[in-house]
């Protein structure tokens, strides 16, 4: 009888795993649908030549940026994370390109800090890496957001702001 109970227990566990997978698939489908909807709205904003400005905690910034960030914050997101997503949203509206990965890369077009764990061997190598970042179309927006976070006393140091951005983008910092 004990063997039968064990097989029943394993069968129940297998059924639970299958149920979890069914539920996960439903969430994946809903997530994909929401992302598709967001990208359609971004396309409309781009088509209408909407410019997403800078967020300001005192309300003096862009109403679109403020609405975007405040909605995420009201939903329980950290303000720094919401502001990082604002950069992604701003770039997507500017270029009209759909966001492929809201959670790890900006506008789905940049690899998530490939090689971020490595370090430069010398000043020239570091300068080359920095120049690559500088030439990236999204770099100016990143620097502007970093500066705004500094001006709004949302970060204590620029290094903290960069670390927060990388972590929000899914980069592990040790």
TIVOTOR-589657 format. One record per residue (C-alpha): residue number from 0; residue in one letter; x, y, z. Coordinates in steps of 0.5 Angstrom, whole numbers, plus 2048, in hexadecimal, padded with zeros to 3 digits. Layout:
REM TIVOTOR-589657
<r><k>NUM</k><r>A</r><c1>X</c1><c2>Y</c2><c3>Z</c3></r>
...
REM end
This chain:
REM TIVOTOR-589657
<r><k>0</k><r>X</r><c1>800</c1><c2>800</c2><c3>800</c3></r>
<r><k>1</k><r>X</r><c1>806</c1><c2>805</c2><c3>802</c3></r>
<r><k>2</k><r>X</r><c1>808</c1><c2>804</c2><c3>7FA</c3></r>
<r><k>3</k><r>X</r><c1>802</c1><c2>806</c2><c3>7F8</c3></r>
<r><k>4</k><r>X</r><c1>801</c1><c2>80C</c2><c3>7FC</c3></r>
<r><k>5</k><r>X</r><c1>808</c1><c2>80E</c2><c3>7FA</c3></r>
<r><k>6</k><r>X</r><c1>806</c1><c2>80E</c2><c3>7F3</c3></r>
<r><k>7</k><r>X</r><c1>800</c1><c2>812</c2><c3>7F4</c3></r>
<r><k>8</k><r>X</r><c1>804</c1><c2>817</c2><c3>7F7</c3></r>
<r><k>9</k><r>X</r><c1>809</c1><c2>817</c2><c3>7F2</c3></r>
<r><k>10</k><r>X</r><c1>803</c1><c2>818</c2><c3>7ED</c3></r>
<r><k>11</k><r>X</r><c1>800</c1><c2>81D</c2><c3>7F1</c3></r>
<r><k>12</k><r>X</r><c1>806</c1><c2>821</c2><c3>7F1</c3></r>
<r><k>13</k><r>X</r><c1>807</c1><c2>820</c2><c3>7E9</c3></r>
<r><k>14</k><r>X</r><c1>800</c1><c2>823</c2><c3>7E8</c3></r>
<r><k>15</k><r>X</r><c1>801</c1><c2>829</c2><c3>7ED</c3></r>
<r><k>16</k><r>X</r><c1>807</c1><c2>82A</c2><c3>7E8</c3></r>
<r><k>17</k><r>X</r><c1>803</c1><c2>82A</c2><c3>7E2</c3></r>
<r><k>18</k><r>X</r><c1>7FE</c1><c2>82F</c2><c3>7E5</c3></r>
<r><k>19</k><r>X</r><c1>804</c1><c2>833</c2><c3>7E7</c3></r>
<r><k>20</k><r>X</r><c1>806</c1><c2>833</c2><c3>7E0</c3></r>
<r><k>21</k><r>X</r><c1>7FF</c1><c2>834</c2><c3>7DD</c3></r>
<r><k>22</k><r>X</r><c1>7FE</c1><c2>83A</c2><c3>7E2</c3></r>
<r><k>23</k><r>X</r><c1>805</c1><c2>83D</c2><c3>7E0</c3></r>
<r><k>24</k><r>X</r><c1>803</c1><c2>83D</c2><c3>7D8</c3></r>
<r><k>25</k><r>X</r><c1>7FD</c1><c2>841</c2><c3>7DA</c3></r>
<r><k>26</k><r>X</r><c1>801</c1><c2>846</c2><c3>7DD</c3></r>
<r><k>27</k><r>X</r><c1>806</c1><c2>846</c2><c3>7D7</c3></r>
<r><k>28</k><r>X</r><c1>801</c1><c2>847</c2><c3>7D2</c3></r>
<r><k>29</k><r>X</r><c1>7FE</c1><c2>84C</c2><c3>7D6</c3></r>
<r><k>30</k><r>X</r><c1>804</c1><c2>850</c2><c3>7D7</c3></r>
<r><k>31</k><r>X</r><c1>806</c1><c2>84F</c2><c3>7D0</c3></r>
<r><k>32</k><r>X</r><c1>7FF</c1><c2>852</c2><c3>7CE</c3></r>
<r><k>33</k><r>X</r><c1>800</c1><c2>858</c2><c3>7D3</c3></r>
<r><k>34</k><r>X</r><c1>807</c1><c2>859</c2><c3>7D0</c3></r>
<r><k>35</k><r>X</r><c1>804</c1><c2>859</c2><c3>7C9</c3></r>
<r><k>36</k><r>X</r><c1>7FF</c1><c2>85E</c2><c3>7CB</c3></r>
<r><k>37</k><r>X</r><c1>804</c1><c2>863</c2><c3>7CE</c3></r>
<r><k>38</k><r>X</r><c1>808</c1><c2>862</c2><c3>7C8</c3></r>
<r><k>39</k><r>X</r><c1>802</c1><c2>864</c2><c3>7C4</c3></r>
<r><k>40</k><r>X</r><c1>801</c1><c2>86A</c2><c3>7C8</c3></r>
<r><k>41</k><r>X</r><c1>809</c1><c2>86C</c2><c3>7C7</c3></r>
<r><k>42</k><r>X</r><c1>808</c1><c2>86C</c2><c3>7C0</c3></r>
<r><k>43</k><r>X</r><c1>802</c1><c2>871</c2><c3>7C0</c3></r>
<r><k>44</k><r>X</r><c1>806</c1><c2>875</c2><c3>7C4</c3></r>
<r><k>45</k><r>X</r><c1>80C</c1><c2>875</c2><c3>7C0</c3></r>
<r><k>46</k><r>X</r><c1>807</c1><c2>876</c2><c3>7B9</c3></r>
<r><k>47</k><r>X</r><c1>804</c1><c2>87C</c2><c3>7BD</c3></r>
<r><k>48</k><r>X</r><c1>80B</c1><c2>87F</c2><c3>7BE</c3></r>
<r><k>49</k><r>X</r><c1>80A</c1><c2>87F</c2><c3>7C6</c3></r>
<r><k>50</k><r>X</r><c1>811</c1><c2>881</c2><c3>7C9</c3></r>
<r><k>51</k><r>X</r><c1>812</c1><c2>87E</c2><c3>7D0</c3></r>
<r><k>52</k><r>X</r><c1>815</c1><c2>883</c2><c3>7D5</c3></r>
<r><k>53</k><r>X</r><c1>819</c1><c2>882</c2><c3>7DB</c3></r>
<r><k>54</k><r>X</r><c1>815</c1><c2>880</c2><c3>7E2</c3></r>
<r><k>55</k><r>X</r><c1>816</c1><c2>885</c2><c3>7E8</c3></r>
<r><k>56</k><r>X</r><c1>813</c1><c2>883</c2><c3>7EF</c3></r>
<r><k>57</k><r>X</r><c1>811</c1><c2>88A</c2><c3>7F0</c3></r>
<r><k>58</k><r>X</r><c1>80C</c1><c2>88A</c2><c3>7EA</c3></r>
<r><k>59</k><r>X</r><c1>810</c1><c2>88F</c2><c3>7E6</c3></r>
<r><k>60</k><r>X</r><c1>812</c1><c2>88A</c2><c3>7E1</c3></r>
<r><k>61</k><r>X</r><c1>80E</c1><c2>886</c2><c3>7DB</c3></r>
<r><k>62</k><r>X</r><c1>807</c1><c2>884</c2><c3>7DC</c3></r>
<r><k>63</k><r>X</r><c1>808</c1><c2>87E</c2><c3>7D8</c3></r>
<r><k>64</k><r>X</r><c1>80E</c1><c2>87C</c2><c3>7DC</c3></r>
<r><k>65</k><r>X</r><c1>80B</c1><c2>87E</c2><c3>7E2</c3></r>
<r><k>66</k><r>X</r><c1>805</c1><c2>87A</c2><c3>7E1</c3></r>
<r><k>67</k><r>X</r><c1>809</c1><c2>874</c2><c3>7DE</c3></r>
<r><k>68</k><r>X</r><c1>80E</c1><c2>874</c2><c3>7E5</c3></r>
<r><k>69</k><r>X</r><c1>808</c1><c2>875</c2><c3>7EA</c3></r>
<r><k>70</k><r>X</r><c1>804</c1><c2>870</c2><c3>7E7</c3></r>
<r><k>71</k><r>X</r><c1>809</c1><c2>86B</c2><c3>7E8</c3></r>
<r><k>72</k><r>X</r><c1>80B</c1><c2>86D</c2><c3>7EF</c3></r>
<r><k>73</k><r>X</r><c1>803</c1><c2>86D</c2><c3>7F1</c3></r>
<r><k>74</k><r>X</r><c1>803</c1><c2>866</c2><c3>7EF</c3></r>
<r><k>75</k><r>X</r><c1>809</c1><c2>864</c2><c3>7F4</c3></r>
<r><k>76</k><r>X</r><c1>80F</c1><c2>865</c2><c3>7F0</c3></r>
<r><k>77</k><r>X</r><c1>815</c1><c2>869</c2><c3>7F2</c3></r>
<r><k>78</k><r>X</r><c1>816</c1><c2>870</c2><c3>7F0</c3></r>
<r><k>79</k><r>X</r><c1>81D</c1><c2>86E</c2><c3>7ED</c3></r>
<r><k>80</k><r>X</r><c1>81B</c1><c2>868</c2><c3>7E9</c3></r>
<r><k>81</k><r>X</r><c1>815</c1><c2>86C</c2><c3>7E6</c3></r>
<r><k>82</k><r>X</r><c1>81A</c1><c2>872</c2><c3>7E4</c3></r>
<r><k>83</k><r>X</r><c1>81E</c1><c2>86C</c2><c3>7E1</c3></r>
<r><k>84</k><r>X</r><c1>818</c1><c2>86A</c2><c3>7DD</c3></r>
<r><k>85</k><r>X</r><c1>816</c1><c2>871</c2><c3>7DB</c3></r>
<r><k>86</k><r>X</r><c1>81D</c1><c2>871</c2><c3>7D7</c3></r>
<r><k>87</k><r>X</r><c1>81B</c1><c2>86B</c2><c3>7D4</c3></r>
<r><k>88</k><r>X</r><c1>814</c1><c2>86E</c2><c3>7D2</c3></r>
<r><k>89</k><r>X</r><c1>817</c1><c2>874</c2><c3>7D0</c3></r>
<r><k>90</k><r>X</r><c1>81C</c1><c2>871</c2><c3>7CB</c3></r>
<r><k>91</k><r>X</r><c1>816</c1><c2>86D</c2><c3>7C8</c3></r>
<r><k>92</k><r>X</r><c1>811</c1><c2>872</c2><c3>7C7</c3></r>
<r><k>93</k><r>X</r><c1>817</c1><c2>876</c2><c3>7C4</c3></r>
<r><k>94</k><r>X</r><c1>819</c1><c2>871</c2><c3>7BF</c3></r>
<r><k>95</k><r>X</r><c1>812</c1><c2>86D</c2><c3>7BE</c3></r>
<r><k>96</k><r>X</r><c1>816</c1><c2>867</c2><c3>7BF</c3></r>
<r><k>97</k><r>X</r><c1>812</c1><c2>862</c2><c3>7C3</c3></r>
<r><k>98</k><r>X</r><c1>815</c1><c2>860</c2><c3>7CA</c3></r>
<r><k>99</k><r>X</r><c1>817</c1><c2>858</c2><c3>7CA</c3></r>
<r><k>100</k><r>X</r><c1>819</c1><c2>858</c2><c3>7D1</c3></r>
<r><k>101</k><r>X</r><c1>817</c1><c2>85C</c2><c3>7D6</c3></r>
<r><k>102</k><r>X</r><c1>81A</c1><c2>859</c2><c3>7DC</c3></r>
<r><k>103</k><r>X</r><c1>821</c1><c2>858</c2><c3>7DA</c3></r>
<r><k>104</k><r>X</r><c1>823</c1><c2>85D</c2><c3>7D4</c3></r>
<r><k>105</k><r>X</r><c1>821</c1><c2>864</c2><c3>7D1</c3></r>
<r><k>106</k><r>X</r><c1>81D</c1><c2>864</c2><c3>7CB</c3></r>
<r><k>107</k><r>X</r><c1>81E</c1><c2>85D</c2><c3>7CA</c3></r>
<r><k>108</k><r>X</r><c1>824</c1><c2>85F</c2><c3>7C6</c3></r>
<r><k>109</k><r>X</r><c1>82A</c1><c2>85F</c2><c3>7CB</c3></r>
<r><k>110</k><r>X</r><c1>82D</c1><c2>858</c2><c3>7CE</c3></r>
<r><k>111</k><r>X</r><c1>82D</c1><c2>859</c2><c3>7D5</c3></r>
<r><k>112</k><r>X</r><c1>833</c1><c2>85C</c2><c3>7D7</c3></r>
<r><k>113</k><r>X</r><c1>837</c1><c2>856</c2><c3>7D3</c3></r>
<r><k>114</k><r>X</r><c1>83E</c1><c2>855</c2><c3>7D7</c3></r>
<r><k>115</k><r>X</r><c1>83C</c1><c2>859</c2><c3>7DD</c3></r>
<r><k>116</k><r>X</r><c1>83F</c1><c2>854</c2><c3>7E1</c3></r>
<r><k>117</k><r>X</r><c1>846</c1><c2>856</c2><c3>7DE</c3></r>
<r><k>118</k><r>X</r><c1>84B</c1><c2>85B</c2><c3>7DF</c3></r>
<r><k>119</k><r>X</r><c1>84F</c1><c2>860</c2><c3>7DB</c3></r>
<r><k>120</k><r>X</r><c1>856</c1><c2>85E</c2><c3>7DB</c3></r>
<r><k>121</k><r>X</r><c1>858</c1><c2>865</c2><c3>7DA</c3></r>
<r><k>122</k><r>X</r><c1>856</c1><c2>86C</c2><c3>7D9</c3></r>
<r><k>123</k><r>X</r><c1>856</c1><c2>86C</c2><c3>7D1</c3></r>
<r><k>124</k><r>X</r><c1>852</c1><c2>865</c2><c3>7D2</c3></r>
<r><k>125</k><r>X</r><c1>84D</c1><c2>869</c2><c3>7D7</c3></r>
<r><k>126</k><r>X</r><c1>84D</c1><c2>86F</c2><c3>7D2</c3></r>
<r><k>127</k><r>X</r><c1>84B</c1><c2>86B</c2><c3>7CC</c3></r>
<r><k>128</k><r>X</r><c1>845</c1><c2>868</c2><c3>7D0</c3></r>
<r><k>129</k><r>X</r><c1>843</c1><c2>86E</c2><c3>7D3</c3></r>
<r><k>130</k><r>X</r><c1>843</c1><c2>871</c2><c3>7CC</c3></r>
<r><k>131</k><r>X</r><c1>83F</c1><c2>86B</c2><c3>7C9</c3></r>
<r><k>132</k><r>X</r><c1>83A</c1><c2>86D</c2><c3>7CE</c3></r>
<r><k>133</k><r>X</r><c1>83A</c1><c2>874</c2><c3>7CD</c3></r>
<r><k>134</k><r>X</r><c1>839</c1><c2>873</c2><c3>7C5</c3></r>
<r><k>135</k><r>X</r><c1>832</c1><c2>86F</c2><c3>7C7</c3></r>
<r><k>136</k><r>X</r><c1>82C</c1><c2>873</c2><c3>7C6</c3></r>
<r><k>137</k><r>X</r><c1>829</c1><c2>871</c2><c3>7CD</c3></r>
<r><k>138</k><r>X</r><c1>82F</c1><c2>874</c2><c3>7D0</c3></r>
<r><k>139</k><r>X</r><c1>82D</c1><c2>87B</c2><c3>7D1</c3></r>
<r><k>140</k><r>X</r><c1>826</c1><c2>879</c2><c3>7D3</c3></r>
<r><k>141</k><r>X</r><c1>82A</c1><c2>875</c2><c3>7D9</c3></r>
<r><k>142</k><r>X</r><c1>82E</c1><c2>87A</c2><c3>7DB</c3></r>
<r><k>143</k><r>X</r><c1>828</c1><c2>87F</c2><c3>7DB</c3></r>
<r><k>144</k><r>X</r><c1>824</c1><c2>87A</c2><c3>7DF</c3></r>
<r><k>145</k><r>X</r><c1>82B</c1><c2>879</c2><c3>7E4</c3></r>
<r><k>146</k><r>X</r><c1>82B</c1><c2>881</c2><c3>7E5</c3></r>
<r><k>147</k><r>X</r><c1>824</c1><c2>882</c2><c3>7E6</c3></r>
<r><k>148</k><r>X</r><c1>824</c1><c2>87C</c2><c3>7EB</c3></r>
<r><k>149</k><r>X</r><c1>82A</c1><c2>880</c2><c3>7EE</c3></r>
<r><k>150</k><r>X</r><c1>827</c1><c2>887</c2><c3>7EE</c3></r>
<r><k>151</k><r>X</r><c1>821</c1><c2>884</c2><c3>7F1</c3></r>
<r><k>152</k><r>X</r><c1>825</c1><c2>881</c2><c3>7F7</c3></r>
<r><k>153</k><r>X</r><c1>822</c1><c2>87A</c2><c3>7F5</c3></r>
<r><k>154</k><r>X</r><c1>829</c1><c2>877</c2><c3>7F5</c3></r>
<r><k>155</k><r>X</r><c1>82F</c1><c2>879</c2><c3>7FA</c3></r>
<r><k>156</k><r>X</r><c1>835</c1><c2>878</c2><c3>7F5</c3></r>
<r><k>157</k><r>X</r><c1>835</c1><c2>877</c2><c3>7ED</c3></r>
<r><k>158</k><r>X</r><c1>838</c1><c2>870</c2><c3>7EE</c3></r>
<r><k>159</k><r>X</r><c1>832</c1><c2>86E</c2><c3>7F2</c3></r>
<r><k>160</k><r>X</r><c1>82E</c1><c2>871</c2><c3>7ED</c3></r>
<r><k>161</k><r>X</r><c1>832</c1><c2>86D</c2><c3>7E7</c3></r>
<r><k>162</k><r>X</r><c1>831</c1><c2>866</c2><c3>7EC</c3></r>
<r><k>163</k><r>X</r><c1>82A</c1><c2>867</c2><c3>7ED</c3></r>
<r><k>164</k><r>X</r><c1>829</c1><c2>868</c2><c3>7E5</c3></r>
<r><k>165</k><r>X</r><c1>82D</c1><c2>862</c2><c3>7E4</c3></r>
<r><k>166</k><r>X</r><c1>829</c1><c2>85E</c2><c3>7E9</c3></r>
<r><k>167</k><r>X</r><c1>823</c1><c2>860</c2><c3>7E7</c3></r>
<r><k>168</k><r>X</r><c1>825</c1><c2>85D</c2><c3>7E0</c3></r>
<r><k>169</k><r>X</r><c1>826</c1><c2>856</c2><c3>7E3</c3></r>
<r><k>170</k><r>X</r><c1>82E</c1><c2>857</c2><c3>7E3</c3></r>
<r><k>171</k><r>X</r><c1>831</c1><c2>854</c2><c3>7E9</c3></r>
<r><k>172</k><r>X</r><c1>836</c1><c2>858</c2><c3>7ED</c3></r>
<r><k>173</k><r>X</r><c1>83B</c1><c2>855</c2><c3>7F2</c3></r>
REM end
